[in-house]
Amino acid sequence: MIIIEISGGLGNQMFQYALGQKFISMGKEVKYDLSFYNDRVQTLRQFELDIFDLDCPVASNSELSRFGKGNSLKSRLKQKLGWDKEKIYEENLDLGYQPRIFELDDIYLSGYWQSELYFKDIREQILSIYRLPEEMNEKSRKFLLRIKEDNSVSIHVRRGDYLNKENYRVYGGICTNCYYKKAIEYMRKSIDNPKFYIFTNDSEWAKMQFKENDMEVVECNNRNNSYLDMFLMSSCKANIIANSTFSWWGAWLNSGQEKLVIAPKKWFNNHEINDIVCESWIKIDSQGEI
């Protein structure tokens, strides 16, 4: 049995679940550990994969206890004494893509697995799971119609939580004004009459930054249905993403045959990995250099 920890926000959950689907395609039994969303662990994030019509078998406490996980007395004792460490594989972000995990069995996997290399060969299966929801609010539906009619380019700008001191140390200074300026310039040279749709968690700031006539800030979804922004992004002809798994999935789910995606050359300040950015995507650094 393979148990995969589900943690973080929607983008990370989608990576972790997709990894499980790869193992299942290999004939392995997979279950997921959702204990990260227990109120005793944290309350900021919620399990969001239930927006999709998918099967998510959850590991029981007895199954988790085999790996020194879960809330049972036996599990807590194992955790305290450091038992069963060989049954847990923790992702090393500095190594990037780690294909050796596919050689493992009877293991608990803890990590984010942020690379299409883990499931690229089952892309069509993943696309069939992460489908655009049928129910959308009226504003989102109107934006979707316009996005499909225009030579639409999504721009994702993540601020909010990225501006706090701890997160800025990891994610800040990467998607700079120079990054966005160069990306927009590249899109204008590559696409006839592009229309830029800006998706962000800081609309007021974005309105001050993106003022040109071919730009519009999308304001139709709040925290409870923010996932609709991901699917609006995926419906655009091209994508300019942030160093955020949310817009990564917006670009990856874009099924256009000639789609153009621009991504930051660096993803983290504290890890030297680049496997997260797909090979066909154009990479621009914080100085605006390709």
N, C-alpha and C positions, 0 to 999 in steps of 0.2 A: 504493500500500500504506500502511496505517496500522499502526504498531507502538506498542503500549501497554505501558508499564512496569508490571509487577506487583511490589508491594512491601508491607511492613508485615505486620500480622496478618490473620486471616481476614476480619474486617469490611472492611478496606481492599481486600483482594484481591477481595472480592465486588463492591464498587463499580467497581473497575477492569475486571473481567471484564464486568460489566453494560454499561459504556460501550462496550466492544467489540461486544457484541451489538446495540447500537443502530446502530453503524456498519454492521454486517453487514446489518441490516434495510434499510439505505439502499443496499445493493448494493456496499459497499466491501469490499476484501480486508483482513482484519485478522490480525495475528500478535501474539504476546505475548513480552515480554522478561522472562525469569525469572532473569537474572544476579544480581539482588539476593540470591538465596539461595545464591550461590556462597560457599563457606567463606572465600574470601579477602576477601569484602565484609563479611559479618557472620555470626554463628552463633546469635543469639538467636531469630530468627524462622525459621519453616519455611513452605514452600509447602503450603497446606492445601486448595486447591480440588479436589484429587483425592478428597476425600470425596464429591464429587458425580459423577454420571454425565454428564460434559460433554466437549466437544471443545475442546482448548486448543492450537491450533497455535503452536509455539514458533519464534520468529525465529532463523535460523541466524547464525553469526558473520559470514558474508559479507553477509547482509542487514543486520545491525546496523552493519557497517562503513560502509555507505552513509550512515549518519546520525552517524558519528563515535562509535559505541557498540561494545561488544564487547571482546574481549581480543586481537584480532589486532594485529600490529605497525602496520598501516595505521591501525587505529582509534585506537591509543594516540598515534600521531603527530598525527592530526587533533585529538584531545582536547588535546594539548599546545599545538598551534598555534592552537587555537580555530576550526578550520574547521567548516563545515556547521552553524553556529549557526542559520541560517535554516530548517534542516530539523528543528529541535527546538522543541517548544512546551512550556514549563514553566508549570504552573498557578500563577496568582496568587491565593492564598487570600483576599486582601482584596477581590477582585472578585466572589466568590461564583460563581454559575452563569455559565458562559462559553459561550454557544451558538455563538459564532463558530468554535469548533473544528470544527463540522459542515460548515463551508465549506472546510476544509482537506483536502488530499490529499498523498500522498507525504510523510508527516510522522511524527515520533516524539513521542508524548505522555507527558509525565512529570508525575504529580500523583496526587491521591487521588480527585477528582471526587465529593465527598460530597454529592450531592443527587439526589433522585428525578427532578428535572427532566430529567436526562440520559436517562432510560429510562422515564419514567412512561407513555408511550404504548405501550410494549411490556410492560406489567406482567404480563399473563398468561403471556407467553413466559418472563419472568424467574422467575415463580413455578413454572413447569414445570421449570426447571433446578435451582432451589434447593429441592428437595423433602426432606421428612423421611426420613432413612435408614430402611430397613426393619429393619436390625439395631440393637437397643438392648440395653443390659445390663438385668438384671431389675429393679434399683432404679429406673432411668429409666422403664421400662415401667409400673411401679406408680404412679410419680408422674404419668405421662401419663394414666392412667385416672382418677386423682383430680382432676387438673386439668380434665379434660373433664366430670366430674360436678359440680364446684363452680362457683360464680360466682368464678372464679379471676382474680387480679390478680398479675402478675409485678412484682417490684421488683428492679431491678439496681443493685448498689452496687459500684463499681470502686475498689479500694484498691490494695494491692500496689505495682506499678510507678508508679501515679499519685502515690504519696507521696514518691518521691525528688525531690530539690531541683529538678532540671531539668524534670521532668514536672509537678510541682506548680505551677511558674511558669506553665505553659501551661494546665493543666486543673484546678488546685486551686481551692477556694473557690467552686465553681459549684453542685455538687450537695451542698448543705449539709444539716444537720439540719432547718433551716427549710424547705428545698425538699421533703424527703421527708415531713415532718410535714403540710405543706399538701396535698401530692399524695395522701397516705393519707386525709386528711380529706375531700378532694374525692371520692375513690372511694367512701368510706363513705356520702356523701350521694347518690351517683349510682347505686349498685349495692346490691341487696338482699343482705344476708348475705354480703359478700365474704370470700373466703379469700385471704390474701396469701402468695405463694410468693417467698422471697427468694433471689436468685441473686447470688453474690459470689465474689471470690477471697480473701476473708478471713472464713471461716465463724465463727471464734471471736469476732471482733469483732461480727459481725452477730448472733450469739446473745445478746450482751449488750445490743444496741440494739433488737432486734425481739422483745420478750418476750410480747406479748399473745397471747391464746388463739387468735385468728384468723390467726396468723402462723406460718410455718414456714420454716426455712432449708433449702434443697435441697442435699444433700451426696451426690451419687451419681456425679459425673463429675470426673475429674482432667484434667490438662493435655492428655493424649493424646486424650481424647474430650470435651473441653470444648464442642465444637461441639453436642453433644446438649443442653446447657443452652440454646443459642440456639433450638433447635426446641421445647423444652419451653416457653420463653417465648412462642413464636409460637402455641402451642396454648392459651394463656390467653385469657380473655374480654376482658381489659384489660391495659394495660402501663404501668408507670412506669419510664422509662428513665434511664440516666445519660448523661453526655456522652461516650459510647463507641459506636463503630460496631458493636460486638458486640450491644449491646441495641437499637441502632437497627434492625438487621436483624431482631432478634427481634420487634419491633413491626411492621415493614413487612411481614414474611412472615405476620403474623396476617391471615388471610383472612376474619375475622368481618365481617359486613355492618354491624353496629352496634358495632364495637370502639371502645374509648375509650383514647386514648394521651395520657399526660402526659410532656412533655419539658422539659429546662432551656431557659430563654429564651436563654441565652448558651451557646456551645459552647466557645470558646477565650477565654483572657484576652488573647491577643496578636493577634487578628484580629477585625475587626468584620463578621462574616458571619452570616447567619441562614437561608440557603437550605437548610441541611442538615435543619432541622426542617420536617416536612411541614405544609402549610397547615391541614389539618384537625385537627392535634394541638393540645392545650392546652399553653400555655407558662407556666411558673412560674419566677420569678427566685430568686436565692440568699437573698433576704429573705422568701421565701414569698408573694410577691405575684403574682397572675395578671395 
